[in-house]
Structure formats: structure tokens, C-alpha cells
Amino acid sequence: MMQHILDDIAAEMALETERGKVADYIPQLAHVDPNQFGIAVATPDGKVYSAGDADTLFSIQSISKVFTLTLALNRLGSTLWNHVGREPSGDPFNSITILEYESGKPRNPFINAGAIAVVDAIMSGREPTEILDEILQFVQVIADDDSIGFDYRVAMSEIDHEDRNAALAHFMKSFGHLKHDVDKILNTYFHHCSIAMSCEQLARAGLFLVSNGVNQPTGVKVINSQQSRRINSLMMMCGHYDGSGEFAYRVGLPGKSGVGGGILTIAPGKGSIAVWSPGLNPVGNSKLGSKALERLVKQTGWSVFSK
Ligand code: GLU
């Protein structure tokens, strides 16, 4: 049944001619072929269903912010919220506007400024290479796959074009909201955004958010159930930048998108869905990915707003 649904969605998406625009502000991402589409669903019983280019690696970009947030909550608990807020921003992912109004404290962990603040918080007491190893190992453990790695060309491409993120970081630092050296924080941030994964790997990595913080197939307790619930609510409210309301309206599930064209979506108790198509809509979310998720929810009834 699930396999059939995914095959149908992939076939339908293959016919789409309006595929959105590949992100080009990170030059390395501009080379990605927009005619790709992959989808995978991992379920708590250990099964993974997939269709299309579901085993092709892509740059997970902002989806990695879900994993650094999880690490940070594990490490700092609720004191993390001294560093970053938990309200939707209604602004583009790289906006500096509200930062000025709110004295340099980012609105939430999923806009760039917020993710940079999360990196600063988890760096305490560690060298940049240690924290990067820790982030990567964490992702490998939750996805149960130690082949996952950074895409260094993408990381370098972001470092070469870091002006906007550097501006955000320096601005926050000027308000006393960052402790570490901005170059070190950004280096860590760009590397975690550069992690390359396939839809199948990403769907597995999201399983802990399906089952109250525990990855059922591996038995690994990633985070406690209250925090798992809270991460899901942040994904629902803030996971698609200024397209978060539209995504909640159309899909009705917690989700986090990245400018590489991936979206990780969680259907609590049911499954973890990863979808990827590199072309983005005007607010920076995968155009076909969003469409495919809307189809999937229609077919499965998996919205958190339906019974
Ligand atoms: N690394 C990207 C940036 O900082 C992440 C953006 C995204 O995926 O939304 O611009």
C-alpha cells in the first residue's frame, strides 16, 4: 500500500514541468540537476519504503538544524532557551530585521541566526573539530549508518560566500549573544549544513521523532519524550521559514526543509518521511517536495490534524 502510494507520487512528480529554482547563492548547489525527485518513508517497525531518486545523496542544509537542536537540548536542557527563542519568525531564513528589534536574540533555532546561536551553545568546552565529529557521529547513530559524511565542497562554497551569515553572527555577537569566535562558529555551522544524505538515510534519521525520542528499530533513546514532542512542535511552527504557515495548512505535519531541496517530515506514531527535489519555491522550500507531501498526507490521512 505505502509502496504503491510512493510509486504513484514519484510517477506524478516526474511529469511536472514547473520544478522551481535551484538555490544558487551557494554556488556548489547551483550545479545540482533539478530533474530529480526522491521520497522515502521509514516506519517504526524498521521498514523503509522509497521511490524515485531516494538513494541519491543531497545537501541536507537546514534540515541539519533539527539534529544540532536535538544535541543542544540533550546537552543544555531548557537553558538552551536563554540563547534562542521558540517563536515563528515570519521572515526569510537569513533575515536580520527582527534580530535588531529583539536585541540580537534569534527568534527560533531554525532560522540561520538561531542555528548559529545553537552551534555557539554546543561548542562550549570543545574545539571546532571535536564538535564537528560529535555532530557527524550523532547523525550517523540516529540514522544507523556510518557512511554519512560532510560534503566539503559545499562547506567551502558556503565559507567563500559567507557574508550574510557572517553579518548575522557578528550582529548577534555585538549584543553579547555569542561566546565563541565568529569564524569558528560559522565554520562549524557551514559544515553541519553540508552533510550529504539520501532520502532513505534521512527518513531513518527522523525515526526518533516518530516514537517519543526513541529510534524503535535500533532501540537507541535519542532524547526524552517531552523534548521530542517539543522539537516536533518547533518543526511545525518554524520549519519552513516564512512558508511555515502554508506548509502546516497544506501538509499538517512537523517538517524541516533545507535549501538543498530536502524536507524531513514527521508523522508522530506513524512514520518519518524524507523527500527531495532541488527546485525551490519563492520562499526557499522544495516545490515538488511540498507538493508530494501534500499528496502523501491526502492518501494516508497522516496529518496531525486528522484522526
Ligand atoms: N547553510 C544554509 C545557509 O546558511 C542553510 C540555509 C537553509 O537550508 O535554509 O544559508
Residues whose N, C-alpha, C, O or C-beta is under 5 A from the ligand:
A	BS01	LIG	Q61 S62 F93 N112 C193 S257 G258 V259 G260
